[in-house]
Structure formats: C-alpha cells, structure tokens
Amino acid sequence: MDYFEKNRYPIIGGIVGALIAVCIFTIGFWKMFLVLFLIGLGIYIGLFLKKSGIIDQFIDRK
C-alpha cells in the first residue's frame, strides 16, 4: 500500500497507457483518436452544463 501511495500517478499513467495501446491495436489509430475526441467533447459539454446550471433549472421547473 505504501508503494502505491508513493508511485500513484506513474502507476495510473502506465495503466491508462496500456489501455490506450490495446485500444489502438484493436480498433486502429484514427478510430481511437475519434473515441478520445468524443470523450473529451462529452466531458467539456458536461462541465459546461454543470457550470451554467442549465440542467438544474430544467429539473427544478418540472
């Protein structure tokens, strides 16, 4: 447990890198690039909606 706490970010980075490598080899580079782009776009839209409060206003109205 102490080893993981000291090296948390390199371990997480290695796992994420391995997952990305597996995805690139299985579905291809451009499809993987599209998936990462769409994930980033979804995160951006989600953060925008949370920051602006549009969803909360819509839910409170009903």
HTML snippet that shows the backbone in 3Dmol.js (N, CA, C, O; Angstrom):
<script src="https://3Dmol.org/build/3Dmol-min.js"></script>
<div id="view" style="width:600px;height:400px;position:relative"></div>
<script>
const pdb = `
ATOM      1  N   MET A   1       0.826  -1.191   0.000  1.00  0.00           N
ATOM      2  CA  MET A   1       0.000   0.000   0.000  1.00  0.00           C
ATOM      3  C   MET A   1       0.867   1.251   0.000  1.00  0.00           C
ATOM      4  O   MET A   1       0.548   2.235  -0.668  1.00  0.00           O
ATOM      5  N   ASP A   2       1.957   1.213   0.745  1.00  0.00           N
ATOM      6  CA  ASP A   2       2.840   2.367   0.804  1.00  0.00           C
ATOM      7  C   ASP A   2       3.491   2.615  -0.554  1.00  0.00           C
ATOM      8  O   ASP A   2       3.682   3.763  -0.957  1.00  0.00           O
ATOM      9  N   TYR A   3       3.833   1.523  -1.266  1.00  0.00           N
ATOM     10  CA  TYR A   3       4.436   1.662  -2.592  1.00  0.00           C
ATOM     11  C   TYR A   3       3.467   2.333  -3.558  1.00  0.00           C
ATOM     12  O   TYR A   3       3.868   3.190  -4.346  1.00  0.00           O
ATOM     13  N   PHE A   4       2.194   1.948  -3.501  1.00  0.00           N
ATOM     14  CA  PHE A   4       1.196   2.551  -4.383  1.00  0.00           C
ATOM     15  C   PHE A   4       1.003   4.026  -4.063  1.00  0.00           C
ATOM     16  O   PHE A   4       0.853   4.840  -4.974  1.00  0.00           O
ATOM     17  N   GLU A   5       1.004   4.378  -2.795  1.00  0.00           N
ATOM     18  CA  GLU A   5       0.827   5.777  -2.416  1.00  0.00           C
ATOM     19  C   GLU A   5       1.995   6.633  -2.884  1.00  0.00           C
ATOM     20  O   GLU A   5       1.795   7.785  -3.269  1.00  0.00           O
ATOM     21  N   LYS A   6       3.205   6.095  -2.859  1.00  0.00           N
ATOM     22  CA  LYS A   6       4.374   6.843  -3.320  1.00  0.00           C
ATOM     23  C   LYS A   6       4.383   7.008  -4.835  1.00  0.00           C
ATOM     24  O   LYS A   6       4.801   8.046  -5.348  1.00  0.00           O
ATOM     25  N   ASN A   7       3.924   5.989  -5.547  1.00  0.00           N
ATOM     26  CA  ASN A   7       4.011   5.968  -7.008  1.00  0.00           C
ATOM     27  C   ASN A   7       2.640   5.903  -7.663  1.00  0.00           C
ATOM     28  O   ASN A   7       2.471   5.220  -8.673  1.00  0.00           O
ATOM     29  N   ARG A   8       1.671   6.595  -7.109  1.00  0.00           N
ATOM     30  CA  ARG A   8       0.299   6.519  -7.593  1.00  0.00           C
ATOM     31  C   ARG A   8       0.176   6.974  -9.043  1.00  0.00           C
ATOM     32  O   ARG A   8      -0.387   6.257  -9.870  1.00  0.00           O
ATOM     33  N   TYR A   9       0.694   8.149  -9.358  1.00  0.00           N
ATOM     34  CA  TYR A   9       0.496   8.701 -10.694  1.00  0.00           C
ATOM     35  C   TYR A   9       1.250   7.941 -11.782  1.00  0.00           C
ATOM     36  O   TYR A   9       0.689   7.744 -12.860  1.00  0.00           O
ATOM     37  N   PRO A  10       2.484   7.505 -11.559  1.00  0.00           N
ATOM     38  CA  PRO A  10       3.114   6.675 -12.593  1.00  0.00           C
ATOM     39  C   PRO A  10       2.385   5.352 -12.833  1.00  0.00           C
ATOM     40  O   PRO A  10       2.307   4.884 -13.968  1.00  0.00           O
ATOM     41  N   ILE A  11       1.852   4.753 -11.773  1.00  0.00           N
ATOM     42  CA  ILE A  11       1.119   3.500 -11.936  1.00  0.00           C
ATOM     43  C   ILE A  11      -0.162   3.737 -12.723  1.00  0.00           C
ATOM     44  O   ILE A  11      -0.464   2.991 -13.654  1.00  0.00           O
ATOM     45  N   ILE A  12      -0.915   4.763 -12.359  1.00  0.00           N
ATOM     46  CA  ILE A  12      -2.153   5.081 -13.076  1.00  0.00           C
ATOM     47  C   ILE A  12      -1.839   5.437 -14.525  1.00  0.00           C
ATOM     48  O   ILE A  12      -2.552   5.019 -15.437  1.00  0.00           O
ATOM     49  N   GLY A  13      -0.769   6.211 -14.742  1.00  0.00           N
ATOM     50  CA  GLY A  13      -0.371   6.566 -16.104  1.00  0.00           C
ATOM     51  C   GLY A  13       0.004   5.346 -16.929  1.00  0.00           C
ATOM     52  O   GLY A  13      -0.321   5.273 -18.113  1.00  0.00           O
ATOM     53  N   GLY A  14       0.683   4.394 -16.315  1.00  0.00           N
ATOM     54  CA  GLY A  14       1.037   3.166 -17.023  1.00  0.00           C
ATOM     55  C   GLY A  14      -0.181   2.345 -17.396  1.00  0.00           C
ATOM     56  O   GLY A  14      -0.246   1.791 -18.493  1.00  0.00           O
ATOM     57  N   ILE A  15      -1.144   2.264 -16.493  1.00  0.00           N
ATOM     58  CA  ILE A  15      -2.371   1.515 -16.777  1.00  0.00           C
ATOM     59  C   ILE A  15      -3.160   2.190 -17.892  1.00  0.00           C
ATOM     60  O   ILE A  15      -3.648   1.519 -18.802  1.00  0.00           O
ATOM     61  N   VAL A  16      -3.287   3.513 -17.826  1.00  0.00           N
ATOM     62  CA  VAL A  16      -4.005   4.246 -18.876  1.00  0.00           C
ATOM     63  C   VAL A  16      -3.288   4.087 -20.211  1.00  0.00           C
ATOM     64  O   VAL A  16      -3.934   3.887 -21.240  1.00  0.00           O
ATOM     65  N   GLY A  17      -1.963   4.174 -20.205  1.00  0.00           N
ATOM     66  CA  GLY A  17      -1.195   3.984 -21.433  1.00  0.00           C
ATOM     67  C   GLY A  17      -1.382   2.602 -22.024  1.00  0.00           C
ATOM     68  O   GLY A  17      -1.502   2.453 -23.240  1.00  0.00           O
ATOM     69  N   ALA A  18      -1.406   1.591 -21.171  1.00  0.00           N
ATOM     70  CA  ALA A  18      -1.619   0.225 -21.650  1.00  0.00           C
ATOM     71  C   ALA A  18      -3.012   0.066 -22.248  1.00  0.00           C
ATOM     72  O   ALA A  18      -3.171  -0.584 -23.281  1.00  0.00           O
ATOM     73  N   LEU A  19      -4.022   0.653 -21.609  1.00  0.00           N
ATOM     74  CA  LEU A  19      -5.385   0.574 -22.154  1.00  0.00           C
ATOM     75  C   LEU A  19      -5.482   1.277 -23.501  1.00  0.00           C
ATOM     76  O   LEU A  19      -6.127   0.772 -24.420  1.00  0.00           O
ATOM     77  N   ILE A  20      -4.847   2.439 -23.624  1.00  0.00           N
ATOM     78  CA  ILE A  20      -4.858   3.156 -24.901  1.00  0.00           C
ATOM     79  C   ILE A  20      -4.141   2.339 -25.970  1.00  0.00           C
ATOM     80  O   ILE A  20      -4.607   2.268 -27.107  1.00  0.00           O
ATOM     81  N   ALA A  21      -3.012   1.722 -25.620  1.00  0.00           N
ATOM     82  CA  ALA A  21      -2.278   0.901 -26.583  1.00  0.00           C
ATOM     83  C   ALA A  21      -3.116  -0.281 -27.061  1.00  0.00           C
ATOM     84  O   ALA A  21      -3.134  -0.590 -28.252  1.00  0.00           O
ATOM     85  N   VAL A  22      -3.807  -0.939 -26.140  1.00  0.00           N
ATOM     86  CA  VAL A  22      -4.658  -2.066 -26.520  1.00  0.00           C
ATOM     87  C   VAL A  22      -5.773  -1.594 -27.441  1.00  0.00           C
ATOM     88  O   VAL A  22      -6.077  -2.257 -28.433  1.00  0.00           O
ATOM     89  N   CYS A  23      -6.385  -0.457 -27.126  1.00  0.00           N
ATOM     90  CA  CYS A  23      -7.458   0.068 -27.974  1.00  0.00           C
ATOM     91  C   CYS A  23      -6.942   0.444 -29.355  1.00  0.00           C
ATOM     92  O   CYS A  23      -7.615   0.186 -30.353  1.00  0.00           O
ATOM     93  N   ILE A  24      -5.754   1.052 -29.431  1.00  0.00           N
ATOM     94  CA  ILE A  24      -5.197   1.428 -30.734  1.00  0.00           C
ATOM     95  C   ILE A  24      -4.925   0.182 -31.570  1.00  0.00           C
ATOM     96  O   ILE A  24      -5.205   0.177 -32.769  1.00  0.00           O
ATOM     97  N   PHE A  25      -4.387  -0.869 -30.965  1.00  0.00           N
ATOM     98  CA  PHE A  25      -4.091  -2.085 -31.719  1.00  0.00           C
ATOM     99  C   PHE A  25      -5.353  -2.844 -32.121  1.00  0.00           C
ATOM    100  O   PHE A  25      -5.350  -3.539 -33.137  1.00  0.00           O
ATOM    101  N   THR A  26      -6.420  -2.726 -31.352  1.00  0.00           N
ATOM    102  CA  THR A  26      -7.629  -3.481 -31.681  1.00  0.00           C
ATOM    103  C   THR A  26      -8.556  -2.722 -32.615  1.00  0.00           C
ATOM    104  O   THR A  26      -9.125  -3.325 -33.526  1.00  0.00           O
ATOM    105  N   ILE A  27      -8.728  -1.407 -32.418  1.00  0.00           N
ATOM    106  CA  ILE A  27      -9.668  -0.677 -33.273  1.00  0.00           C
ATOM    107  C   ILE A  27      -8.989   0.282 -34.230  1.00  0.00           C
ATOM    108  O   ILE A  27      -9.661   0.834 -35.100  1.00  0.00           O
ATOM    109  N   GLY A  28      -7.696   0.504 -34.112  1.00  0.00           N
ATOM    110  CA  GLY A  28      -6.974   1.369 -35.037  1.00  0.00           C
ATOM    111  C   GLY A  28      -6.776   2.768 -34.477  1.00  0.00           C
ATOM    112  O   GLY A  28      -7.476   3.209 -33.566  1.00  0.00           O
ATOM    113  N   PHE A  29      -5.784   3.455 -35.063  1.00  0.00           N
ATOM    114  CA  PHE A  29      -5.388   4.763 -34.551  1.00  0.00           C
ATOM    115  C   PHE A  29      -6.477   5.804 -34.742  1.00  0.00           C
ATOM    116  O   PHE A  29      -6.824   6.502 -33.789  1.00  0.00           O
ATOM    117  N   TRP A  30      -7.025   5.929 -35.941  1.00  0.00           N
ATOM    118  CA  TRP A  30      -7.977   7.010 -36.211  1.00  0.00           C
ATOM    119  C   TRP A  30      -9.298   6.803 -35.490  1.00  0.00           C
ATOM    120  O   TRP A  30      -9.920   7.768 -35.046  1.00  0.00           O
ATOM    121  N   LYS A  31      -9.731   5.560 -35.369  1.00  0.00           N
ATOM    122  CA  LYS A  31     -10.949   5.293 -34.593  1.00  0.00           C
ATOM    123  C   LYS A  31     -10.716   5.603 -33.118  1.00  0.00           C
ATOM    124  O   LYS A  31     -11.597   6.137 -32.444  1.00  0.00           O
ATOM    125  N   MET A  32      -9.528   5.267 -32.620  1.00  0.00           N
ATOM    126  CA  MET A  32      -9.195   5.575 -31.231  1.00  0.00           C
ATOM    127  C   MET A  32      -9.118   7.078 -31.026  1.00  0.00           C
ATOM    128  O   MET A  32      -9.576   7.589 -30.004  1.00  0.00           O
ATOM    129  N   PHE A  33      -8.545   7.788 -31.988  1.00  0.00           N
ATOM    130  CA  PHE A  33      -8.484   9.245 -31.923  1.00  0.00           C
ATOM    131  C   PHE A  33      -9.892   9.831 -31.883  1.00  0.00           C
ATOM    132  O   PHE A  33     -10.156  10.764 -31.125  1.00  0.00           O
ATOM    133  N   LEU A  34     -10.802   9.283 -32.704  1.00  0.00           N
ATOM    134  CA  LEU A  34     -12.194   9.742 -32.710  1.00  0.00           C
ATOM    135  C   LEU A  34     -12.860   9.463 -31.362  1.00  0.00           C
ATOM    136  O   LEU A  34     -13.590  10.311 -30.849  1.00  0.00           O
ATOM    137  N   VAL A  35     -12.622   8.298 -30.792  1.00  0.00           N
ATOM    138  CA  VAL A  35     -13.199   7.960 -29.486  1.00  0.00           C
ATOM    139  C   VAL A  35     -12.702   8.929 -28.423  1.00  0.00           C
ATOM    140  O   VAL A  35     -13.498   9.435 -27.631  1.00  0.00           O
ATOM    141  N   LEU A  36     -11.392   9.199 -28.391  1.00  0.00           N
ATOM    142  CA  LEU A  36     -10.840  10.132 -27.407  1.00  0.00           C
ATOM    143  C   LEU A  36     -11.383  11.540 -27.610  1.00  0.00           C
ATOM    144  O   LEU A  36     -11.661  12.246 -26.640  1.00  0.00           O
ATOM    145  N   PHE A  37     -11.535  11.952 -28.864  1.00  0.00           N
ATOM    146  CA  PHE A  37     -12.095  13.275 -29.156  1.00  0.00           C
ATOM    147  C   PHE A  37     -13.531  13.379 -28.655  1.00  0.00           C
ATOM    148  O   PHE A  37     -13.906  14.378 -28.041  1.00  0.00           O
ATOM    149  N   LEU A  38     -14.333  12.352 -28.915  1.00  0.00           N
ATOM    150  CA  LEU A  38     -15.730  12.377 -28.476  1.00  0.00           C
ATOM    151  C   LEU A  38     -15.847  12.309 -26.953  1.00  0.00           C
ATOM    152  O   LEU A  38     -16.744  12.924 -26.376  1.00  0.00           O
ATOM    153  N   ILE A  39     -14.959  11.576 -26.304  1.00  0.00           N
ATOM    154  CA  ILE A  39     -14.951  11.555 -24.840  1.00  0.00           C
ATOM    155  C   ILE A  39     -14.623  12.942 -24.305  1.00  0.00           C
ATOM    156  O   ILE A  39     -15.278  13.428 -23.383  1.00  0.00           O
ATOM    157  N   GLY A  40     -13.606  13.579 -24.885  1.00  0.00           N
ATOM    158  CA  GLY A  40     -13.242  14.937 -24.473  1.00  0.00           C
ATOM    159  C   GLY A  40     -14.368  15.921 -24.705  1.00  0.00           C
ATOM    160  O   GLY A  40     -14.620  16.788 -23.868  1.00  0.00           O
ATOM    161  N   LEU A  41     -15.050  15.796 -25.837  1.00  0.00           N
ATOM    162  CA  LEU A  41     -16.183  16.667 -26.138  1.00  0.00           C
ATOM    163  C   LEU A  41     -17.311  16.457 -25.133  1.00  0.00           C
ATOM    164  O   LEU A  41     -17.928  17.422 -24.681  1.00  0.00           O
ATOM    165  N   GLY A  42     -17.580  15.214 -24.785  1.00  0.00           N
ATOM    166  CA  GLY A  42     -18.610  14.921 -23.791  1.00  0.00           C
ATOM    167  C   GLY A  42     -18.270  15.484 -22.422  1.00  0.00           C
ATOM    168  O   GLY A  42     -19.142  15.997 -21.722  1.00  0.00           O
ATOM    169  N   ILE A  43     -16.992  15.388 -22.037  1.00  0.00           N
ATOM    170  CA  ILE A  43     -16.566  15.961 -20.759  1.00  0.00           C
ATOM    171  C   ILE A  43     -16.730  17.469 -20.781  1.00  0.00           C
ATOM    172  O   ILE A  43     -17.201  18.056 -19.808  1.00  0.00           O
ATOM    173  N   TYR A  44     -16.344  18.103 -21.883  1.00  0.00           N
ATOM    174  CA  TYR A  44     -16.461  19.560 -21.999  1.00  0.00           C
ATOM    175  C   TYR A  44     -17.922  20.001 -21.910  1.00  0.00           C
ATOM    176  O   TYR A  44     -18.240  20.956 -21.202  1.00  0.00           O
ATOM    177  N   ILE A  45     -18.802  19.314 -22.618  1.00  0.00           N
ATOM    178  CA  ILE A  45     -20.227  19.662 -22.587  1.00  0.00           C
ATOM    179  C   ILE A  45     -20.794  19.438 -21.187  1.00  0.00           C
ATOM    180  O   ILE A  45     -21.570  20.258 -20.694  1.00  0.00           O
ATOM    181  N   GLY A  46     -20.413  18.334 -20.545  1.00  0.00           N
ATOM    182  CA  GLY A  46     -20.886  18.060 -19.187  1.00  0.00           C
ATOM    183  C   GLY A  46     -20.435  19.116 -18.195  1.00  0.00           C
ATOM    184  O   GLY A  46     -21.215  19.546 -17.345  1.00  0.00           O
ATOM    185  N   LEU A  47     -19.170  19.539 -18.299  1.00  0.00           N
ATOM    186  CA  LEU A  47     -18.678  20.592 -17.406  1.00  0.00           C
ATOM    187  C   LEU A  47     -19.372  21.922 -17.674  1.00  0.00           C
ATOM    188  O   LEU A  47     -19.663  22.673 -16.743  1.00  0.00           O
ATOM    189  N   PHE A  48     -19.638  22.214 -18.950  1.00  0.00           N
ATOM    190  CA  PHE A  48     -20.339  23.451 -19.296  1.00  0.00           C
ATOM    191  C   PHE A  48     -21.747  23.452 -18.718  1.00  0.00           C
ATOM    192  O   PHE A  48     -22.190  24.451 -18.152  1.00  0.00           O
ATOM    193  N   LEU A  49     -22.452  22.331 -18.862  1.00  0.00           N
ATOM    194  CA  LEU A  49     -23.815  22.248 -18.336  1.00  0.00           C
ATOM    195  C   LEU A  49     -23.833  22.344 -16.815  1.00  0.00           C
ATOM    196  O   LEU A  49     -24.736  22.953 -16.242  1.00  0.00           O
ATOM    197  N   LYS A  50     -22.843  21.746 -16.161  1.00  0.00           N
ATOM    198  CA  LYS A  50     -22.766  21.829 -14.703  1.00  0.00           C
ATOM    199  C   LYS A  50     -22.474  23.258 -14.260  1.00  0.00           C
ATOM    200  O   LYS A  50     -23.078  23.752 -13.308  1.00  0.00           O
ATOM    201  N   LYS A  51     -21.553  23.919 -14.945  1.00  0.00           N
ATOM    202  CA  LYS A  51     -21.162  25.277 -14.575  1.00  0.00           C
ATOM    203  C   LYS A  51     -22.291  26.272 -14.823  1.00  0.00           C
ATOM    204  O   LYS A  51     -22.513  27.171 -14.011  1.00  0.00           O
ATOM    205  N   SER A  52     -23.005  26.120 -15.934  1.00  0.00           N
ATOM    206  CA  SER A  52     -24.059  27.074 -16.271  1.00  0.00           C
ATOM    207  C   SER A  52     -25.348  26.812 -15.496  1.00  0.00           C
ATOM    208  O   SER A  52     -26.153  27.727 -15.327  1.00  0.00           O
ATOM    209  N   GLY A  53     -25.560  25.591 -15.025  1.00  0.00           N
ATOM    210  CA  GLY A  53     -26.755  25.270 -14.253  1.00  0.00           C
ATOM    211  C   GLY A  53     -27.999  25.074 -15.103  1.00  0.00           C
ATOM    212  O   GLY A  53     -29.112  25.127 -14.580  1.00  0.00           O
ATOM    213  N   ILE A  54     -27.840  24.849 -16.390  1.00  0.00           N
ATOM    214  CA  ILE A  54     -28.987  24.680 -17.288  1.00  0.00           C
ATOM    215  C   ILE A  54     -29.805  23.451 -16.895  1.00  0.00           C
ATOM    216  O   ILE A  54     -31.034  23.514 -16.854  1.00  0.00           O
ATOM    217  N   ILE A  55     -29.145  22.354 -16.610  1.00  0.00           N
ATOM    218  CA  ILE A  55     -29.854  21.118 -16.259  1.00  0.00           C
ATOM    219  C   ILE A  55     -30.612  21.291 -14.946  1.00  0.00           C
ATOM    220  O   ILE A  55     -31.750  20.840 -14.826  1.00  0.00           O
ATOM    221  N   ASP A  56     -29.989  21.942 -13.960  1.00  0.00           N
ATOM    222  CA  ASP A  56     -30.669  22.167 -12.677  1.00  0.00           C
ATOM    223  C   ASP A  56     -31.911  23.028 -12.853  1.00  0.00           C
ATOM    224  O   ASP A  56     -32.935  22.772 -12.220  1.00  0.00           O
ATOM    225  N   GLN A  57     -31.832  24.039 -13.697  1.00  0.00           N
ATOM    226  CA  GLN A  57     -33.001  24.884 -13.956  1.00  0.00           C
ATOM    227  C   GLN A  57     -34.098  24.088 -14.639  1.00  0.00           C
ATOM    228  O   GLN A  57     -35.277  24.267 -14.334  1.00  0.00           O
ATOM    229  N   PHE A  58     -33.720  23.206 -15.564  1.00  0.00           N
ATOM    230  CA  PHE A  58     -34.699  22.393 -16.275  1.00  0.00           C
ATOM    231  C   PHE A  58     -35.368  21.401 -15.330  1.00  0.00           C
ATOM    232  O   PHE A  58     -36.578  21.190 -15.412  1.00  0.00           O
ATOM    233  N   ILE A  59     -34.598  20.794 -14.438  1.00  0.00           N
ATOM    234  CA  ILE A  59     -35.155  19.819 -13.499  1.00  0.00           C
ATOM    235  C   ILE A  59     -36.047  20.514 -12.471  1.00  0.00           C
ATOM    236  O   ILE A  59     -37.101  19.984 -12.121  1.00  0.00           O
ATOM    237  N   ASP A  60     -35.648  21.682 -11.984  1.00  0.00           N
ATOM    238  CA  ASP A  60     -36.439  22.405 -10.987  1.00  0.00           C
ATOM    239  C   ASP A  60     -37.755  22.911 -11.557  1.00  0.00           C
ATOM    240  O   ASP A  60     -38.722  23.091 -10.816  1.00  0.00           O
ATOM    241  N   ARG A  61     -37.802  23.142 -12.862  1.00  0.00           N
ATOM    242  CA  ARG A  61     -39.009  23.664 -13.491  1.00  0.00           C
ATOM    243  C   ARG A  61     -40.116  22.623 -13.513  1.00  0.00           C
ATOM    244  O   ARG A  61     -41.292  22.983 -13.470  1.00  0.00           O
ATOM    245  N   LYS A  62     -39.773  21.347 -13.577  1.00  0.00           N
ATOM    246  CA  LYS A  62     -40.799  20.293 -13.658  1.00  0.00           C
ATOM    247  C   LYS A  62     -41.382  19.978 -12.315  1.00  0.00           C
ATOM    248  O   LYS A  62     -42.255  19.116 -12.209  1.00  0.00           O
TER     249      LYS A  62
END
`;
const viewer = $3Dmol.createViewer("view");
viewer.addModel(pdb, "pdb");
viewer.setStyle({}, {cartoon: {color: "spectrum"}});
viewer.zoomTo();
viewer.render();
</script>
